[in-house]
Amino acid sequence: MPGARQLRARVKTARQRKLSSTLWLDRQLNDPFVAAARQAGYRSRAAWKLIQLDERYRLLRPGLRVLDLGAAPGGWTQVAVARVKAGEAGGGAVLAVDINPMEPVSGARFLQLDFLAADAEARVLAELGGPVDLVLSDMAAPATGHRLTDHLRIMALCEVALHFAVKVLRPGGSFVAKVLKGGTEHELLAALKRDFRQVRHAKPAASRKESAEAYVVATGFRGAGGSDPDAEPEQD
């Protein structure tokens, strides 16, 4: 896992390159998680976010069935496949879903669709063919730069993912979804507390410090008609 201090790389100047592009290149070149992902064969630095969440909350283990929403380019899918041993005898299964195309990940199935489309739920349900143990959602709408708009869009995707998760999760299952700084909205939080035994907010070390990104981690799915615990979600 990334940890050792690295020498800082400098971005060469280019007359036609925008400042935003130069800043992005500088960040990529000097991000230890980018380098570590490349060395480990992961498709994106985001793989480390799921690895860190799994190490903290024990979300993945051999034999589990996983639904990965917003999967492209496939970093989370790679981690899920390896940890549930998808494609191996007695192993689990991973279904990856994204609106964008994605190169195949050995051991996983991929479904390209817009999860907000009217027929999306039916198509995913048909592909799953049964309940799952974990629903992951790293779905994110394109950033507008307007903080409130971006927050609302991310939370809307989280709500859609949760709405579907309660339909497909086995009792005891888990749900992980991207949120933005400020955590979950009141109604969404109430739904999570009703349907899961524990609800936490977490920001893995692989999430950039300057980013408002965080994750809600809900474990112990109660099944239909869960109760309403009183405790507020833990902040990690």
N, C-alpha and C positions, 0 to 999 in steps of 0.2 A: 504494500500500500504506500502511496506517496508520503514522504516524510523528510527525506534528506534535502538539505538546502542546495539549490542549484544556482549556477552562474546565470546572471541575467543576460538574455539575448537582446540585441538592438535591432530595430526595424529600419531597414534602409529606406531612405527618402525616395519618393516617386512623385514627379510633378503633377500627374493626372490623378493620383489617388486622393480621395477625400479624407479629411481628418478622421471621420468616424471609422473609415476602413483601416487607417493606420493604427488607431487606438485598439480596434478589434484584433488586428494582427499582433500587436504588442502583447495584448492580454493572452492570446492563444499560445504564442511562443514562450511565454513565461509562466504559464499555468502548469503546476506539477501534475494535476489530474489529467490534463490533456496528454502530457508525455507518458504518464503511467498507463493511460487507456491504450495508447498506441503500442506500448511495449507488451501489454497483456493481450493484445488482439481484440480489444473491445472497440465497437464502432463509434462510441461517443464517450465523453467524460462522464455523462450521466450515469453510466454503469456503476460508478463508484458511489453515487447517491443511494442506489438500491442496495448495494453491498453493505453500506454503513447502516442503513435502516434495518436490514436483515440481521446484522450482527447485534443490533441493539434490541430488536423486538422478536427475533426468531420467527420470521414470517414464512420462510421457505425451508422445505425439507423433502427428502426423496419420497416420491409417490403422490405428491399433491397435484391438483389440477388448478391451473392458473389462467386467468384472462388478463391480457396486457393491452390496455386501451391507450392510444396515442403512442404506438410502439416505435415508429420509424425514428431514427435509422436502424434501431434494433439493439441498442446497448442493454436495456432492461431485459429484453427477450433473451439475450445471450446469458445473462446472469441467472434468470429464472430457469432456463433449460438446464444449465449446469447443476443447479442446486436441487431441482426436483428430479434430476436424471431422466428428463423427457427423452423418449425414443429408445430407452434401454429397457431390457426385460424387467418387469416389475416396477418400472419408473413411473413418473407422473406424466402430465401433458400440459402444453402451453399453446394457447391460441392468441396470436398477436393481431391487433386491429389498428388500422390507420387510414386516414383519408389519402395519404401520399403512398406512392409505391415504395416497396422495401425489398432489398435483396433477401433471398431465402436464408433462414437460420436453421441449420441442421437440428432436427428434433422438435421443431415448432411448426405449426400451421399458421398461415397468414391470410387474412381477409382484408382486402382493400375496399373501404367504403367510408362514407360520411356518417359518423355515428349520430349526427343530428337529423339524418334523413328519416322520413316516415317509416320506411321498411327496414331500418337498421336493426332494431331490436329483434325482429322476427328472423332476420338472416343470421345474426350472431347466435341466437338461441338454437337455430337449426344446426349450425356448425358445431356448437358445444355438445349438443346431444345429451346433456345432463348437467347436474350441479357442479360447482367449482368450490375450491377451498380458499382462494384468494383472488380478489379483483384489484388490479393495479391501474391507476390512471395518471399518466404524465401528460394528459392532453392540455394544450395551451393554444389560445387564439393568437394570431399575429399581434404583436404589441403596437399600440397606437401612440404611445408616449404620454397619453393622458391617464394619470394614475387611477382616477375613479373608474373610467371606462375599462381599463385593463383589469382592474379588480373585479368588476361586475362580470366581465366575460369569463375570467378564470373560475369564479364562483358558480356561474351558470353551468360550466362544463362539469364541475365537481358535483353539482346537484343531479345532473343527467346521469353521471356515472354511478352515484349512490342509488338513484331510482332503479337503475338496472341491476346493481349489485344485490339489492334485497330480493330480487326475483331469482337470482341464480346461485347465491351463496348457500352452502351447507351450514347447519347450526354449528357454531364454534368457529366459523370462517372469519376472514379478515379483509379489510378494505383500506387501501392507501391511495391518496389523491393529492395532487398539487393544489396549493392555495397560495395566496399572497399575504404579505405582512398585514397583521390585523386579525389573522386567523379566519375562522368560519363565521358566517352570518348566524344570527340568533335562531332562525327557523331551521337552518341546516344543522346547527349544533344540537338543537333539540331532537331532530330526527336521528342523528348519530347516537346520542345518549339513550334514546328510546330503543334503538335496534342493536346496540353493541354494549358489552359489559365495560369496556375501557375505551376512552377516546383521548388521544394525546396529539399535541402539535410538536413537530420536530423539524429542526433545520440541520441536515447532515453537514459535516465539514466540507464535503465536496460542493455544496451550494455556495456560490461566491458570496463573500461578505457584503458586497454592495448591492446584491440582489434582494428584492423583497420576497423572493420565493421561499416557501416552506411546504411542509407536508402534514396532512392530517392522517393519523394512523389509528384505525379503529379495529379492535380485536374482540373476539368472543361474540360472534353474531348470535343473536337470540332467536332468530327465526321469526315467522309471522307473529305480529301482536306482542312484541317485546314490551318490557316495562320501562319506566322513566326514572333512572337514577338521579340523585341530587347533586353528586359531586361534579365540580367543574373539571374540564379537561386539564391534564397535566401538561406543563410546558417543559420540554427537554432542551 
